[in-house]
Amino acid sequence: MIVTATQVTVFANLTDAASAITDSGLIPVVQDRINWICNNYFTTDLYVKGPLTFNATARTVVTSGDFTAAGFATDDEIYIYQSYRNDGYYTISTVTATTVTLVTGDAVVDELSGRSILVSVVQWPRDLVYTAAQMVAYDYQERNNRGAGVKSKSLGPWSETYESGGNGEFGYPRDILAPLYDHKIARLM
């Protein structure tokens, strides 16, 4: 994951327990939004590409290539792309030359594929951890408190003015999203 619930509570100065952040389900949503905004899955040059076999019961991914020679290691986060049913992020529990076993809680669907599937180690840029924490905190605390189209609000001696340019993608304030643009990959139409 791009950010942990504990990091969200620390970086966003939230008093709620990390378990409440985890239970909200917002971290994977924010991660998907960052992927979409940046058009980037943050894969590395540590990868295996080729036909794979996925076993749901054993939580394994088997290749005819070599995971260890490619540099895969225990606890690495990986991204699977171009499978029929198993695209997404997973974490490695154990790794051998031909088999990656996923951590408990990560589930794959049985699939035997002759197509070329990419499995890559993921490296999240350090500066995006803080940005992801701010996005989760915004969704967790602020989003429901702001009315659509409201430019400012006041309550007694307290007032708040929102930026006049509106919000960025997915309704986040532009100042939260600004660090993402350094990691954006152009989309070809």
GIFENKA-V479628 format. One record per pair of residues at least 4 apart in sequence whose C-alpha atoms are under 8 Angstrom apart, sorted by the first residue. I is the first residue (numbers start at 1). J is the second residue. Records with the same first field share a line. If there is no record, write none. Layout:
# GIFENKA-V479628
I=J / J
This chain:
# GIFENKA-V479628
1=27 / 28 / 31 / 77 / 89
2=31 / 124 / 128 / 129 / 132
3=7 / 8 / 27 / 129 / 130 / 132 / 133
4=8 / 27
5=9 / 18 / 19 / 21 / 22 / 27
6=10 / 18
7=11 / 129 / 133
8=12 / 13 / 14 / 18 / 21 / 130 / 132 / 133 / 134 / 136 / 137
9=13 / 14 / 15 / 16 / 17 / 18 / 21 / 133
10=14
11=130 / 133 / 134
12=133 / 134 / 137
14=137
16=20 / 21
17=21
18=22
19=23
20=24
21=25 / 26 / 27 / 140
22=26 / 27
24=140
25=29
26=30 / 136 / 139 / 140
27=31 / 132 / 136
28=32
29=33
30=34 / 132 / 135 / 136
31=35 / 132
32=36
33=37 / 170
34=38 / 39 / 132 / 180
35=39 / 40 / 41
36=40
37=169 / 180 / 184
38=180 / 181 / 183 / 184 / 185
39=184 / 185 / 186 / 187
40=183 / 184 / 185
41=79 / 122
42=122 / 123 / 124
43=78 / 79 / 120 / 121 / 122 / 123
44=120 / 121 / 122 / 123
45=120 / 121
46=70 / 71 / 72 / 120 / 121
47=67 / 70 / 71 / 72 / 118 / 119 / 120 / 121
48=65 / 66 / 67 / 70 / 118 / 119 / 120
49=65 / 116 / 117 / 118 / 119
50=63 / 64 / 65 / 114 / 115 / 116 / 117 / 118
51=63 / 64 / 112 / 113 / 114 / 115 / 116 / 117
52=61 / 62 / 63 / 64 / 112 / 113 / 114 / 115 / 116 / 117
53=61 / 62 / 63 / 110 / 111 / 112 / 113
54=59 / 60 / 61 / 62 / 108 / 109 / 110 / 111 / 112
55=59 / 60 / 61 / 108 / 109 / 110 / 111
56=60 / 107 / 108 / 109 / 110
58=101
59=101 / 102 / 103 / 106 / 107 / 108
60=99 / 100 / 101 / 102 / 108
61=99 / 100 / 101
62=98 / 99 / 100
63=67 / 98 / 99
64=98
65=97 / 98
66=70 / 97 / 98
67=71 / 72 / 95 / 96 / 97 / 98 / 99 / 100
68=72 / 73 / 95 / 96 / 97 / 98
69=97
72=76 / 95 / 121
73=92 / 94 / 95
74=92 / 93 / 94 / 95
75=91 / 92 / 93 / 94
76=91 / 92 / 121 / 122
77=89 / 90 / 91 / 92 / 121 / 122 / 123
78=89 / 90 / 91 / 92 / 119 / 120 / 121 / 122
79=87 / 88 / 89 / 90 / 118 / 119 / 120 / 121 / 122
80=86 / 87 / 88 / 89 / 90 / 117 / 118 / 119 / 120
81=86 / 87 / 88 / 117 / 118 / 119
82=87 / 116 / 117 / 118
83=87 / 113 / 115 / 117
84=111 / 113
85=109 / 111
86=108 / 109
90=102 / 103 / 106
91=102 / 103 / 106
92=100 / 101 / 102 / 103
93=100 / 101 / 102 / 103 / 104
94=100 / 101 / 102
95=99 / 100 / 101
96=100
102=106 / 107
124=128 / 129
125=129
126=130
127=131 / 179
128=132 / 179 / 180
129=133
130=134
131=135 / 176 / 177 / 179 / 180
132=136
133=137
134=138 / 176
135=139 / 172 / 176
136=140
137=141 / 142
138=142 / 143 / 172
139=143 / 144
141=145
142=146
146=150
150=162
151=161 / 162 / 163 / 164
152=159 / 160 / 161 / 162
153=159 / 160 / 161
154=158 / 159 / 160
155=159
162=166
163=167 / 173
166=173 / 174
167=171 / 172 / 173 / 174
168=172 / 173 / 174 / 177
172=176 / 177
173=177
174=178
177=181
179=183
180=184
